[in-house]
Amino acid sequence: MLLRNRLIPEGKVREMKNILGRAKAAVCIGVCAVGTAAAACTGIYVGRGVSADGTTIIARTVDSSVGRCKRFEILPHVDNAPGRHYLGNDMKAEWPLPATTYHAVLVPSVPWGPKHGRYDGACANEKGVMLSGTVTAYPNVAATNADPFVSTGFAEATLPGLLISCAATAREAVELLGKVVGSRGHRGAEIYMIADANEAWYVEVYTGHQWAAVKMPEDKMLFIGNQFLLREFDPASPDTLCSPDLVGLAERNGFLKRGKGGLIALAATYAREPLHSSALRTWMGRRRFAPSEAGAYERTKLLPLFFTPERKVTLREVQEVMRWRYEGTELCPEQGADKSTVRVVGVGRQSTCHALVLDATLPADRRCTMWVTLSNAEHAPFLPLNAAITALAEGYDAADMHAGERFCEAIPSAHYRRLCALAELDRRQYGDGVRTFWRAREDRWLDEFPRLVRTGDAAAITAYAVEAQRTALGDAKRIFDELSWYLVLTNFNDGDFAEKKSIPKRRPFSTALPMERAPRTKVALIAEACTTNRSVVGCRTTSKAIAAAGFVPLVLPNEVDDAKLDEMLGRADALVIFGSVRGEVQARYDFERKLIRKAAAQNKPVLGICNGHQQINVALGGTYGPNVTNAPVKVQHRWIASTWTNDQFHAVSVKPGSLMAQTFGEDHPKVNSSHMYSVKKIAPGFDVTAVAEDGVVEAIEHRTKPIVGVQFHPERLFVRDGDKKSLALIKAALEGKGCKGTR
């Protein structure tokens, strides 16, 4: 249990620190690691005066990473146990605990590594306190220069669990947050929301030690992207709390901005200019709930934090808005909107979403109900929890699991996540049925669970929650299997007329999938390269680009024998060899070259990226070029300071009529570089179709076979920057348009 691991007697703290110091070990004791805040989240608050049933709702999407898995945890009540400490950040941050700590239900992460941290993003305790933390936000440079973040301080990865263990009221939680930030420091700019039966608080943490909190009005709601929105702030008001130096720090360092009445204007003082991705979500929330107040979208326009919705807001609508891809508007990516300019709420990289509901009419121990997904909400269910529960279904605590790069059968979150990924290959064809199925489950839970909570039987509440978890996990596994088999049964090549009679006449599971024939699923094999952390990152990025091009990316392990290789290549539609870090084992290069030669013999489309471009050339008769970083610098090709995403950009000359010309144009387009080596002697049958100013070959295309190699990284340009030309190049190469005979 969490308390057993992290709430440790005082005498043991120094001893354990000394042991770790001598061993220099990366040991995780409960909450650990200097992590980063969730990359981007959307926060929602609905006051009891504007909710449909008189409850207070706090909700948030956790938009972190597609590989992150979440779990549930129950902290037991502990009485009269003085001398314990809460430990976090590899034991660098600690806090003395009161003798009594409270029973609570939390949603932490499945351990990712020794420095990942817990990230107890949604919490509720026996005192009727609920907390959501955090929404990442962005301070300005002047503020962080004056008061830098503290690398050994508390933050989203560690602070929520401490607050929910100790606080009997929302105000106590805010005050404890202030003490911790003031004494130990904070590691990131973040927003917390905390509520109890009497009041709800909104907290913005700007820098290492500066923060401000306001009491949220009962007759308003908020909907925010990743931005600070507090305006004029009165530290003397009974409805505010803040760090003692909030105004003084800004005034002494010359970045204080004042608003109406001479009060500090917090957003103008501490925040940076809003990002488009953040401001758009904030405005779309206003447009959905209070359209008459929304006005025209302006990125730099600072909207009021709180607003009055034009209708009462239901819990179901809060759940649905966390799935929102702007359906029914001109900004929906699936309805023609430009994906490179739209940041939706319901993104695929949500690791969890939650809606915390507080019913002030109930006793404190069961006052807080939690509705939580264990994957992105679009194709995963909101499972019912309550602060009174005392047990979880098997596997849901996942305390001893490790969520790495491989699928783990024992982690429920992994099953939900893989189903989401499968459903989102085609949101209409595959996803509609999954969404319909989970909505039916949720409708039943939304009807039955609140009524059960009102009866006050903790054992019955626990039994219901456990059964919902168990049933939903079984459903997720079954839907994944049946949807996968549906894809198999409808996987026809053009001209398979005689086999169309075998198309299933029923939907793959009871409430869901459309009956019409699915388009054939195209598969692109990726050579296994996940031997370093950078290779793993490259594999993820490449997979995203392949999927966007309309292909299912499948990683091909390098231990496959020749006979199986021939069979797998024969079934696949394309092969991708992506970049690597110099120093990968020679066996990998041998395997890739063998793959390339086999694919060429089968006339299979091949796309090589960075080192994959070099491997194509060498495998088919060319040679490596010299280390470009040793030559006089005319064009910078290598990343800066080993920062993997800091590509160098330079123009290239493009051969007219080539695939490069068709997708990137012939007017010296700019490409990104991140490599040390190049190609020299070009393999027989290839044309050089793009060259840098210093003569480095940036692209080759075979004259008669669908084989393309590019020295730059179109997958990064698309995934990171939304570049459509890069996606067009990837799609065309995978579809076999990389030779003149198929253009």
N, C-alpha and C positions, 0 to 999 in steps of 0.2 A: 504494500500500500504506500501511497505517496507520503503520508505522515511518518510512516516507519522509516522511510529513506531520507527524508529531507529535514524533518524537525528533530534535530539532534541535540542531546544534552551539551551544555556549554563546555564541560570539561573535555569532550571529545573533539570539539571544533579545532582547537589549536593542534591537538595530536594528529588529526587527519590532514590538516594543512601541511604539517611538517613532513609527514609521510609522502604526500603528493609532491612537495617541493624537492625532497631528496630523490625521488624516483623520476621526477619530471614527466609524470604520466598524465595522459589526457583522460581523466576519470570523470564520469558524470554522476554526481550525487544528487538525485532528484532533479531539480531544475538547474540547468547548466548552460554554459556557452555564451559567447558574445555573438549573438545572431543579429540579423537585420529584421526590421519590421516587415509585415506583409507588404508585398510590392504595391498593391493597390486594392482598396476595398471601398464599398459603398455602405454608408451608415444611414439608419432610419430610426426616428422616434415618433411615436403617436401618443399624445397625451390622453388621459382618461376621458377628458371632456369632448374629444373628437373621435374616439374609437366607437365602433358600433355597439359594443357590449359593456362599455364603461371600464375596461381594463387599460393598463399602461403597457405599451409595446415598445421594446427596444430590439432592433434587428440589424444584421450586418452580413454582407458577403465577405468571405475571406479569400481574396484573389491572390494566391501566393504562387503555387507551382503545380503543374500537372502531376508531378511525382510525389507530392506530399500526401501522406495518409493521416487521418485523424482517428481518435478513439474517445471513449467515455471513461470517466473515473469518479469514484465515490470516496470522499474523505470522511472518516469517522469523527464524531464529536470526541474531544479529549478534555477531561476535567482535571483541574488541580495538578498540572504537570509543569512546574516552573523550570527555568534553566535551559529551555530549548531555543534553537535558532532556526530561522528559515535561511537556507543557503541557495545561492544561485550563481550563474556565470563562472563555472569551474571553481566555485568556493571563493571567488574574489569579492562577491557582493553577498552580504549577510544581514540579517535583521533579527533582533531579539523578539521572541514571541511571548504573548501573554500566557498565563497559566492555563487558560481555557481557550480552545479553538473550536470552530463550529463545523458541524456536519455540512457537507456541500457536495454538489454535483458539478463536474467540470468537463470541458471538451478540449483536452490537450492533443498534441501531435504524437503520433507513433514515433519513437526515437529514430532519427535519421542518421545521427552520428554523434560523437562525443561533444561537439560544440554546437549542436542544433538548438537546444533549449526546449522548454515545454510548450509554450504558447497556449496557455489556458484561455482561449479566446472568448468563451462563453461560460459563465458561472452563475450559480444560485445557491444560497445557503438556508439553513433552518430558521434564521431570523427574518426571512422574507426580503433579503437583499439580492438583487441580480445585477450583473455587470457584463458589459461587452467591451472588449479591448483587443485591438485598436484599429482605428482608421488612420493610416499613414497620411501625414501632411508635410508641407515643405516650407521651412523657414528661410529668411533671406540671409545673405552672407554676412551682413553687418551684425546681425544678432548672434550667429554662431561664432563669429570671430571674437565677439565680446564675452561670450559664455559658451565655450565648446562643449560638445557632448562628452560624456564620461564613459570610456570603453569598459570600465569595470562596474558601472552603475546598473541600476534596474531598468527594465523596459518591458515591452509587450511580451517578450519571451519568458519573463519571470514575475512581473508585478501582479497580474490579476489573481494568481493563486494565493499570494500573500494577503491581498486585500480581502478576498472572499473568506479566507480562513479566520480573519481577525475582527471584521467589522460587523456590528450589530445593527447599524443603520447606514443609509447611503452617505449621510454627512460624515460619519466616522470613517468611511472608506475614502472619501475625498481628503479629509484631514490627514489620514495615515499616508495617503499618496503624497501629499505635500511634505510631510516629515521625511519620508524616504527619499524623495527627489532632492529636497534641500540638504539632507545629510550625506547620502550616497551618490547622488547624481543620477541622470537619466541618459540613455544611450541613443535616443532617436526622437524625432518630432512626431507626436502621436496624439490621437483623440480617444478619450474614454467616455463611456456613458454608463451611469450607475443609478439605480432606482430602488426605492422601498415603498411602503404603503402611504407614506406622508409626502415624499418629494422625490424628484428625479434631477440628476445633475449631469451637466455636460462639461467636460474637462479638456482643455487644450494644453499640451506640453510643448513648449517652443524650442528650448535649448537645454543645456546640461542641468540647469537649476531653476528655470523660469517657467511658470505655469499659471493658468487662470481657469476658474470654474464659474459657471452660472447655473442657477436653478432653472430648469426647463418648465415653461408654462403648461398648465394642464389643458388649455384650450387651443394648443398649437401642435404642429408637427414639424419635423425637419427631414431633409433628404439631401445628403451631401456626398460628393465625390471626395477626392483627396485634396482638400484645401481647408485652411483656417478661415472661419467666417465670422468670428466675434468682432464686433465693431467697437463703439464707445463703451468703455468699461469703467464702472465706479467701484474702486476697491473698498469703499466705506459702506456700500449697500449691504443690507442683511441677506440679500439673495445672491451674493458673490463670495468667493474665496479665491486667494491667489498667493503667490510667493511674495515675500516681503520686499524684494528688490525689483519687482516687475517693472515699475515706472522708473526707478532710480537708475537701473542699469542702462536703459535706453537713453535716458537724459544725459548721463555722464559720457556716453559714447557717441552722442550726436545723431542717433537714428530715431529718436522719439517723434511720433506724429500725433497731433491732438485733433479731436473731432468736436462735435457739438458740446457746448458747455465747458470746453477746456479739458474734457476727459481724454484719457489715452485712447487712441484708435488702434486697437490691438492688431487687426489684420494689416493695416497700413504700416504699423511699426515692426511687427515680427514676421510677417508672411512674405514669401516671394510672389511674383506675378503668377496668376493661376495658369496651370497647364490646360491645354484644350481638352485632354482626356478627362480631367477632373471637372472643369467648368461645364462641359457638355452634359455629364451625368447629373450634376446639380440642377441645371436648367431643365433637363428632361423630367426630373422628379417634380419640379414645379409645374411643368406643362401637363403632367399626368394628373396631379392631385388638385392643382389650383390654376387651371389654364388661363383664367382671366387676369391673373397676376404675372404670368410668365413673360409676356412681351417677346421681343425678338431676341435671338441668341447673340450675346456679345461675350467673347472669351474673357475680357478684362473687367467686365461689369461684376461688381461684388453684390450678389443678391443677399437679402436679409436672411439670417440663419433660420429663424422660425417663421412659419406662415400658417394661415388658416385653410385647411382643405375645404373644397366646395361641396363635400358630402362626407358622411361618416365613413370611417375607414375600418374595414374588416381585417381580421387576422389572415383570412384567405387571400385578400388582395396584397397584403404585405409579403406573403410567401410568393405569390405570383410575380410581384415586381422584382424580386431577386432573381427570377428566371428571365426577365424581360430583355428581349433583343430588339426592342422598339417596333414590334409587330404592329401593323396598322398605321405606321407613319412612313414618311419619306426617308427616314434614316435606318430602316431595317436592312441589314446586309443581305438577308435572304430574299428581299423584294427589290433589289436593284441598287441599293445604296453603295457608295464607294467604301469598301472595307478599310482602305488605308486612311480614311478621315473620320471614321466612326468608332467610338469606344462604347460598347453596349454594357449594360449592367450584368447580364447573364453570360459571362465569358466562360470558356471551357476550362480555364485553369483555377476555378474556384476549388479549394480543397474542402471547404465546408461552408454552410450558410446556417444562420440561426435566427429564430424569432423568439424572444423571451417575453413572456406574458405575465403580468402581475395583477392578480385579483385581490384588491384591498379588503374585500368582504370576507375572505377566508382566514383561518388561523395562520400564523406566520410560517409554520413548518411546511405547509403545502401551498403557500400563497403563490409561489413562482413555478410556472410551467414552461418548459423549454421544448421548442420544436427545432430539430437539428438534422441537417443532411450530412452524410459522410462522403460527399463528392460534390461536383457542381450540380446545382439545384435543378437545372433544366431536365435532367434525366435521372434524378435520384429522389427518394422520398424524404419528407420531413418527418422524422421519427419522434414520437412523443416521450418526453421525460418530465419528471417533476422533482423538486428539491427534496421531497420526502422519500424517494425510492431508496432501497437498501441493497439492491442486487442488480446485476446486468446479465444479459444473455452471454453464453460462452463465446469467448474471443473478443468481445467488444472492448474490454479494458486494454488488451494488447500490450500490457505493461512490459512484458519480457520479449516482445517482438522487435525486429529491426527492419525498417522500411528502406531498402536500398534500391539498386537499379533493376532488380529482378522481381517478378511477381511472387507474392507470398500468399499461399493458400489460407494461412491461419489469420490473416488480417481482413476483417469484414470490409473496411474501407477500400481495400484493393479490388474487391469484387464489384463494389458500386462504381469505382473509377473506370474499370475496364468496360463495364456495360455502357457507361456514358460515352466513352471513346468510340465504341462500336455504333451506338445510336447516332452519333454526330457525323458519321461518314456521309449520311444523307438524312437531314433532319425531317424531310417530308416522308421519304420512303421507309426509313427505319425508325426515326425518332418519334413520329406521330403516335405510333402504337405504344411505345414505352411511356411516353408522357400520359397518354390516356389511362394506361394501367395504373400508374402511380397516383394519378388524381383520384381514381376510384378508391384506392386504399386510403388515401389521406382524408377523403370525405367521410369515410366511416370512422377513422380515428378522431377527426375534428368533432364529430357528433358524440361519440361515446366517451372519450377520455376526459374532457372537462366535466361531464356529469359524474363520472366516477370520482374525480378529484374532490368534488363538492361533498361526497359522502363521508370523507374523512378516514377511510380504511386504508392505512399505509400498505398493508400486505396486499390488498387487492390492486392498489395503484402500481405497486412494484410488479406484481404478476402480469398485469396488462402491458406495462412497458417492456418487460422481458419477452413476452409472447410476440409483441409487435416487432421487436428487434429480430427475434428468431425467424418469424415468418417472412419478414422483408428480405433478410439475407438469403433464405431459400428461394424466394421469388427472383432475386437478382441473379442468382446462379442459373436458375431454370430459364429465365428470359435470355440470358447471355447464350446459353447452349442452344435454345430454340431459334434465336435470331441468327446465330452462326450457321446453323443447319439450313435455315431459310436461304441464306446467302449461297450455300452450296447448291441447293435445289434449283435456284434461279440463276446459276452461273453459266450462261450460255455464250458461246462464241457466235459471231455473225454466221448465218447459214445453218445453224443447228435446228432447222425446221422440224425434222423428224422427231426430235426429242422434246418439243414444246408440250406434248401431251403430259409430260411428267411434272409440269408446274403444279405446285400444291394448290388445291382448291379451297383450303381453309387458311385462316390467319395463323401464324406460328404460335401464338399463345392467345388466351381466351378473349382478351378485350382489345387486341392491339393491331397487328400489322396489316397494311393494305394488301388486298388480294392480287392486284395487278402485278405483272412480272417486273422484277427489279432489273435495272441495267446490269450488265455483266461487271463484276468487280475486277478491276485491273490491279495487278500486284507488281510492285517494284521491290526487288531484293537489294538489301544493303549489306555489303561485306562487313562482318563482325570486326569492330575496331575499338571496343570499349575497354581498352587496357590502361588508359590514363583518364584523369578527371577531365582534361580538355577534350579528349576523344568522346567522352560521354556527352559533354555539352554539344559537340559537333553532331553527334548522332541524333540528339533531340531536335536540333535545329533543322537538320536535313530531313528528318521524318516529317516535321511540320510542313515543310515546303513540298515534299512529295505528296502528302495528303491533300494539300491545297490544289495540287495539279490534277487531282482526281484519281490517284493511285493509293492503294493500301500499302504502307511501308512495312516490310518484314525483314528483320535482321537475320542474316545467314551466318550461323556459327562456323568458325574456321576449322572445326574438327570433322566436318562432313566428308565422307569418302567420295571417290570419283563417280561411282555409279549413282549415288544419291544426288551428287551435284548435277549430273546430266539430267536427272529426272526433275529436280527442283527448278533448274533453269528452263527446262522445257515447258513447265507449267507457268512460269512467271512471264510477265510482259516486258520487263526491263530490268536492267542491272545498274546500280549506282555504286561508285567507288568514291568515297569522300575524303577530305583532307585528314592529315595526321600531324602529330608532333614528331619532329626528328628524334630518332632514338627508339621508335617502335621496333619490335622484334622482327628479325629478317623473315621469320615464318609467316608473318602477316603479309609481307610484300610478295613472297612466293605464292601464297594462297590467292592473293588478289590478281596476280598476273595469270595464274592458271584459270581463274574465273573469267578474266577478260578474253583469253584465247578461246575458251569453250563458248562464251557468248558470241564471239565473232564467228565461230564456226557454225553456230545455229542462226546467224543473221539476226541476233537479238539486239534491241536498242541498248546502248551503253552510254552512261553519262559519268565522266570523271571530273571531280572537283579538286582543285589545288594539287595535293599529292596524287590524287586519283588521275588527274590529267597527265602527270608525269608517268604514272604506272601504265596507263594506256600506251603511251609512246614507247616505253621500254619493252613492254610485253609484246608489242607487235613489230619490233625491229628498230626502234630509235634508241637514243641515248639520253642520259641525264646531262644537264648543263651545269655550269659552275655555281658555287655559292654566291648569290647575288649580293649578299651583305658584305662580301669581301672586296667587291669591285668599287671603283669611284662612284659616289652617289650622284646619279643624274635623276633617277626616279626612285623614291623610297618605296620598297616593296614589303618590308617587314613591319609587324606590329610594334608599337612603342612600349618600352618598359615591361615587356611580357604581359601586357594587358590584352587578353584574348579578343576583346571586342573593339579595340581601338585600331581599326583598319586604316591603311593609307589609301587615298584615292588619287587616281591619275588617269589621263586620257589614253585611249588606244586608237590606232588606225585599223579600220575594219574593211575586209574584202567585200566588194559589191557582190550581191547575189547570194551571199552565204547565210546560214541560219543566224549568225550574229548580226548581220545587216538587217535581216527581217525582223528581229526582235529588239535589238538595241539601236538600230539605225546606223547610218554611215558617217554621221557628222561628228567624228571623234568623241564618242560617248565616254563617260568616266566610269571606271570600275574600281573595286576595292581590292587591296592586296594584303596578304598576311602570310608570307612564305619566305623561305631561305633559298630553295633550289628551284631549278627551271628545267626546260628541255633544250637540247642542242640539235643533234641530228634528228630530223623528223622521220618517223616510220614510213615505209612505203605505202602509197595509196592515200595519204593524208594531204590536205591543203592547210596551210597556215591562214587562219581567217581573222586573227586579231593580234596586233603587235604593239607593245609599249614604245615610248619614245626612245628608250635605251636599247631597243632590240629584243627585249625579253618577249618570248612567244606567249600570248595570253589566251589563245584559243586555237584548236585544231579540229577539223571535221573530215571524216573519211569520204572519199568520192563515191563509193559504191555500197558501203555498209552504214547502218544507222548508228555510228559511233561518234561521240562528241566529247572533247576534253576542254575544260576551261581552267586557267590558272587562278582566276579570281573566285569569289564566293557569292554566287547569285542567291544561294539559300539564305545567307545572312541579310542580303539586301532586301529580300522579300519579307522574311519573318520579323526582322528588326525594324525595317523602314517602310514596309508595305510597297516596295517597288514592283510595279506591274510588269515591266519589261523583263525583270529577272524571273518572275513566275512564268511568263510566256516562253522564255528560253528553256526553263526546266521542263515545262509541259511538252513543248515541241520535241525536245531531245528524247524524253521518255516515250513519246508516241511514235518514234522512229522517223522523224522528219529531219534527221541530221545528215542525210545524204541527198544528192541532187535528184536521184531517181524518185524520191518520195515527196518532193516539195510541190 
